[in-house]
Amino acid sequence: MIRSLLLLMALAGTLLFAQSCTKDEREPCLQPRTTVLRAQTIHPADTGTARPDTVLPNPQLRPLTGLAQQYIFSGKRLSNFTFTLSNVADSSRWILRPDSALALEDTLTFYYQRQLRFLSNACGYTNFYNLDRVATTRHVIDSVFIMRADITTDANVLNLRLLFY
């Protein structure tokens, strides 16, 4: 009797252990979780207005802070870039070289406030940012315009315009 009771308890324990090791059945995260600052380069036109500039033949982006990767866009003519911001500091620094064949480059420093946001049970948390200001050197960049300071997961928002000489 005691033997069968112990056997029954061992079987129940095995079933409970097997149940606890089954795959988690949470819903998949179906919404964007990546938060990046989106920038567009512009060049002044002869009329005094600005137009998108696609004359950056081999641009390079290199982070000076954080764990972000270096981006080299070989042979691509780009006017739109994305910058990742640090989720542990209130500023991030990047180097932008419009053409890898040129020695001229500018340093961009982004100053912002971080806000940890809960997205959902499936997606967890992500950082949203509010851009305060951007400091830059002026070797090839003439000026920087903040178009929209709130940096969220919305991929359709342009946050920054960089005006080149």
N, C-alpha and C positions, 0 to 999 in steps of 0.2 A: 504494500500500500504506500509506504513512504517512498519506495523506489519509483513507483509510477507517478507519484506526486512530483518528485524531483525531475523526472523525465518530462512531465507536462510543463513544469516551470522553465526548464531549459529550452523546450520547443517554443514556448511563448516569448522568451527572451530573444531567441534567434529571429523570430518573426518581427519583433519590435525593432531589432537592430537592422534587419533587411529593409523595413519600411522607412527607417530614418536615413538610409543611404540611397534612396531612390532619387531620380533627377528632380530638380526643383521645377515646378510647373508654373512659374511666374509668366506673365505676359511679356512679350518682347518689347523693347523700347523702339517705338516707331516715329519718334520725333527727333529733330536735330539736337545734339548735345555740344557740338563744337562751337566755341565762341572765338571769332577772329575779327580784327580790325580790317576793314576793307578800304583800300586807297586807290585813287585813280591819278595818273599823271596827266597834266595838261600843259600845253604850250601856248603862249600868247600868239594870236593871229595878227595880221597886219591891220585889221580893223579895230584892234583894241579889245576884242572879245577873246575868250579862251575856248579852245577846242581840244578834244582828246588827242593825246600825242601817242602815236604808235611807232615812233622813231627810236625806241630803245632796243637796239638790235640784239644785244647779249647782256641783259641786266643780271645783276647778282644781288642777292640779299644775304647778309650775314649777321647773325645775332651776336651781341656783345654781352648779354645777360641771359640767364636761364638755360634751359636744356633744349631750346628750339634748334632745328636743323638749319643748315645753310642751304639756300636755294640758288641754283644756277639755271638760268633759262637759255640754254645754248641755241642760237639761231632762231629764237622766237622774238617776234616783235610784239611787245606787251605794253599795255597801258593800265592794266589793273593788277593789283598786288594784294596779298593778305599778310598781315603781321599777327603772330601770336603774342599774347601778353602774359606776363608772369602771374601765376595764381598765388604766389607767396610774397610778392613785393608790390609796391605802389608805383613802380616805374619799370620800363623796359627800354633797352637801347638796341638799335639796329644800324648796320651800315648798308647804304644803298649805292651801288655803282651802276650807273645807267648803261655803260658799255664795258665789257670785260677787257677790251683792248685799250681803254683809257685808264690813266692813273688817278683821275679825279673821282672822288666819292664823297658822300655826305653821311654824317651821323645823325640819326633821328632818335630823340629821346621822348618817349610817351609817358606822361604823368596822368594817373587815373586813380579812381576809387573802385575797390572790388566789392561785390555783393554776392554772397553765396545764395543761390536760388534753388529751391526744391522744384523739380520738374514733374516727377510722378514716382510711384513705387517702382515701376519697371525701369525708369531712366535714372533715378537717383538725383544727385545734385550737380550743378555746374556753376561756374562763376560768370556773372554779368559784370560789365565795367561801365564807368562813366568817365569819359575822357575830359580831363581838366585843361591840359595844354600840351603842345608839342614844341620842343626845342630842336633846332637843326643848325648844322653848319651851312655855309652858303657858298660852296664851291660850284655846284651845278644846280642846286635848288634855289629858286628865287624866294618863294614863300610857301607857307602851308596854311590851308583853310580847313577848319573843322566844319564839316557839313552837318554831321549828326553826332552828338557826343555819347549817346547811349549805344553800347556795343552789346548785342544780344546774339541769339542763335539765328536771327533772321538773315538769310543769305541775300536778300534783295536790297539791303540798305548800304548806301555809300557813306562811310564815316569821314573820309579825308580826301582832300585834293592837294596834290603836290604840283606847284607851278615851277617849271624849269626855265632857265635862261634861254 
